[in-house]
Amino acid sequence: MAAIGAAAWAVRDVPAALGRLPDGARADRVHRSPQFRAGAFRNPVTTRIALPGTGRGILRELLFGNQPRRPSGPVPVLAPETVEPASAPPGELNVLWYGHASALIEIEGRRVLLDPVWSDRCSPSARLGPRRLHPVPVPLDRLPRLDAVLISHDHYDHLDMPTVRALRDTQSAPFLVPLGVGAHLERWGVPPERIVELDWGERTTVAGLDVVATPARHFSGRGLARDQTLWGSWVIAGRSRRVFCSGDSGYFEGYAEIGAEYGPFDVTLIQIGAYASAWPNIHMYPEEAVTAHLDLRGGLFVPVHWGTFNLAPHAWAEPVDRLCREADRRGVRLAVPRPGERVVVDHPLPVDGWWRSLG
């Protein structure tokens, strides 16, 4: 009986965390999207999708591989200044990386939070699933006032129910999400007037910023139903500064099109981790991320989606080591902050290899 009780405790939040599929007017918008064909959202190019963790070889590597998949010591975490009104000067552009894909963009005096995941695990259960490798640099209730929260897609390492509920209660900013993702937020109590759903190529204005949903090469789903909500990347543009955020994506030629239409970008935040040979089309290798940055006409490259959750069979710091080698070879400017460290885009600190002593 004790074992049954423990199992029930471990999964008690799972039904709510699964979210909800689009229905009503939201489903009507989904079905009208050019990206929705034959009952599901589709990528801009043919994409082979194998779920991470599937396949005998990958599963064996995940469970028994000898790569150093955890740091050997504590990851250095910085606590950023969060006391109001600590906003950046009007012309300054900053990036604070909180870990994995979660980051704060300070652009022309506005603040945009990306893919916030504050839970200890990226999972529908608080007791099961990948656990973070370092603490979150700042509690959610110590975040400054936000102007927008952007979600790239509905996977658990990018869309976290407890974090969304906390931001619902502690902030007043709207949530900008790809088509269909708003159904999850509504189930979790986010007021409909705070949810803005966008298809690729659609834009909205928030606090004077122009925000555009742009394509990515990935997939979606929080349960058995796949690709019923859209995934994407984001362009955030002020009067003179521009930021690109990749979300999760395999490499595709659409990056050059995004760069031509919306670039150049002062800074790009691009996924570099959680790759494997079994799913080459849905996450970029670090070398491909450098190519994407160049396609986008990016200035400074800040890598994300690495170092926080153990989601692939590679060593925990391998993505950033490979990135540094490729960026040096191709003359790309990098900033690799510690979690919580503010990157001033116009004056980034040199890359100091802080992670290498933890390999």
N, C-alpha and C positions, 0 to 999 in steps of 0.2 A: 504493500500500500504506500509506503514511503517513497518508493521509486516512481509510482504512478503520480503521486502528488508532486514530486520534484519535476517530472516531465511536464505536467500541466502548468506548473509555475514558469517553466522555461519558455513555453509557447503561448502564454496568456495574451500577449500583445500582438501575436501574429495576425489574427484576422483583421484588426484595424490597420496594421502596418502594410498589409497587402494593397490598401487603397481601394479605388473603385474605378471601373472602366467608364469611359465617356458614355453619357446617355442624353436624351432630349436634344436641346439646341446645341449642346457641345458636340454630341455625336453627329449632328447634321453638318456642322463645320468640318469635322474630321472627314466625313464621307465626300465632301466637296473639294477637298484638297487635291491638287495635282500629284502630291506625293503618296496618296492613298489609292492603291490599285489592287483589285482582286482580294479585297477583304483585309488588307494590311498596309502599313506604311512601307515604302520601298526606298532603298538607297539610290543616290544619283548614278551609281555605276553598279554593275553586277558584283555581288558581294557574297562570299562564302562565309557563313556564320556557324562556328562551333562554339558552344557555350564554354567559358573558362571552367576548367576542372573536369571536363568530359574527355574521354579517350583514355585508353589504358596507359599509354606512355606518359601523358601529362599527369594523370592521377598518381602514377608511381613517383614521378618527380616531385609533385607537391607534397606527398606523404613521406618519401624516403630519400629525396635528393640531398646531397651533402653541401650544397651551396650555403654560404652564410646568409640566411634569409631574415635574420634579425640582427640589429646592431649589437656589438659586443659590450657596449656600455650605454649610459643615458645619452639620448639625443639632446644637444643643447637647445633649450627653448627659451626664447626671450619674451618678456611680458611687455607688449607695446603700450604706449601711453593712450589711455582711453577716456580721460577726463574731459568733459565738455568745457569750452568750445574748441578742442584741440583739432581744428580743421587745417588742412594744408593751405598755403597761400594760393590765391586765385589762379595763378599760372602754373602751379606745381602739379606734377603727376607722380603719384606714389603707388606702390604695390606692397601690401602686407600679406605674406603667405602664411596661412595658419596650419597647413599640412594637407596632404593629398591634393584635392582639387579646390579646397576652400581658400578663398582669398578675398581681400578687401581692396578695391580700387578707389583711390582718392584722386578725383579728376576735377579740376577747376572748381574746387570748393565743395564738390558733391561726393557722396560715398555710395558705392555699389558693392554689395556682397555677392560672391559667386559660390554656387554649389555648397552651401553650408552644411557640414556634418559634424556635430559636436558630440554624438554618442560614442561610447567606448567601443562599440562594435558596429560594423556596417553590415547589418543583418536585420531581418524582420523580428528577431528575438534579441532581448537584452542579455541573454545568457549563452547564446550560441553564435558562432560565426567569427570572421576575422576580427581580431582585436587590435586596437591602435598601438603603435610602437613608441609613441611619445604622448605626453599630455597635450591637451589643447592649450595654446598660449594664453588665452583670456576667456573668462566665463562669458556665457552669452549675455547675461544681464549687465556686463561691463562694456559691451560694445557701444560705440558712439551712435548717435542718431543716424539711421540709414535713409537713403533716398530711394533705393530699389534693391530687391533681392532677385538675382537671376539664377534659374535652374536650367541646366543643359539637357537633362533627360531623367527618367524615373528609376534608374538603378539605385540600389541601396547605398552605394558609396558616393552618391551625388544628391539623393533626395532622402532625407532622414525625418521620419515622422516626429520624434520628440523635439528635434531642432525646429521644425516648422511650427509646431504648436507653441514653443517658447517664443519664437519671433512673432507669431500671431499676437501674443499677449504683451510683449515688451517693446514692440516697434509698431509704427503705423505705415511703414513703406509698403508699396505694392510688390507682389510677386509676379515676375515676368517669366513665362514658361512656354515651351513648345505646345502645339495643339494636343489637346486631350489630357495633358498633365494636370490641368486645373481640377479635374474630377477627383484626384487624390487629395488635393488641398481642401476642396470643399468637404470631403468626408472627414477631414481632420479639423474642421471648424473655422477655416479661413473664410472671411466674408467674401461673397462673390465680387463685390466692388473693389476688392484688393487683388483680384486675379486678372492678369492680362495674358491671353493666349495668342501666340503668333505663329503663323506658318513661315516657311522659308521665304525671304524676300519682303516680309511685312515688317513695319517699323512702328515705333511709338515714341513719344516724347515724355520724359520723366525728369522733373526738376531742371529743365533746360537742356538735358542730354538727349541726343538722338540714339536710340537703341534699335538695332536691326537683328532679326533672327536670320542666320545664314546656315548653309548646309553643313552636314557632317556625314561620315560614313560609319554607321554604328547599328544599334538595334535597341529595343526597349522591352520592358516587362518586369513586373514584380512577382508574378506567379506563373501559372501555366500558360496564360495567354500572352503571346509575343506580338510586338509591333503594332499594338492598338493605340499607342501614343507616339508622338513624334520626338525625335532627338535633334540636336542641332548645336551650332556654335553661335557666338555673339560678337557683334560690333558695337562698341560704346564710343560715341563721338561727342565731344564738346565743341566749343567754338573754334579751338585750334589744336586740340589734342585728340588722339585716336588710339583705341585699345582693341586688340582682338583676343578672344578667349575661345579655345578650341573645343571645350568639352571633351568627350571621348570620340576618337575617330581613327579609322585607318587612313593611310595616305590616299589622296585622289587628286586629279587635276583641277578640281574645283577651287583649290587654294589660290591658284594663279588668277582665276576669275574673280574671287573675292578681293584679292589684292589690287587688281585692276580697277574694280568698281568702287571699293571703299578705302583703299590704302592711299598712301603709305601709312603704316602704323608706328607710333612712337614706341610701343611695347607690345609683345605678344606673350600670352600665357598658353603654352602648348603642352599637351599630354606627352610624357616620355616613358612612363612605366606601365607595368602589368601587360607585357607582351609575351607571346610564345609562338612557336612554329605551328601549333594547332589552330590558332586564330589570327592569321596574319592580316586579315582584312578589316578588323574592327578596332585594333589599337596600333599606333605607330611605334616602330622601333626608333630609338633616339636619332639615328642617322636620317630617317625619313622626316622626323620632326624638324631637323635643321633645313631640309629641303622645303618643307611646308613654310617655315619662317621666311626663307628667301623668296618663295613664290608670293607670299603675302606682302612683300616689300616691308618687312619688319625692321625696326631699329634695334632695341634691346630685347633679348630673349630671356624670359623668366620661366624655368621649367616647373611643371606641376604634375600631379598624379604619380608621385613616387615617395618613398621613404616613410609612409605613415601606416599603410595597411599591407599585409602580406597577401597578394592576390594572384601571383604568378610564380613559376618555378625558378626565376632568375634570382641572383643575389640581391639583397635589399638595396645596395648602393650601385649596382651595375649600371642602371639607366643613366645616372648622372656622370659616371666615369666615361661611358661611351659618348655621352653628349659633349663633354668637355673636349675629348679628342677630336670629334668631328667638327665642332665649332671652331676649334683652333685651326684645323686644316682648311676650313672654308672661310675664315675671317669673320665669324659671327660674334657679336658682342653678347656676353652672358652676364647674368647676375644669378647667383645661387644662394639665396638667403637661408638662414636658419629659421625654423618655425617661429613666427612672431616678429621677425626682423623686417623693418621697413626698408624698401628699396626706393630711393629717390631716382627716378628714371633718368633724369638729366645728369646725375652725378652718382652712378652706382659704385659701390665698393668693389675692389678687385676680388675675383674668385679665389678663395683661400683654401679650398679643399677641406673644410671643417669635418666632413663626413669620413675622410680616409682613415682616421685613427680608430673609427668604430667598425671598420670592415672585418 
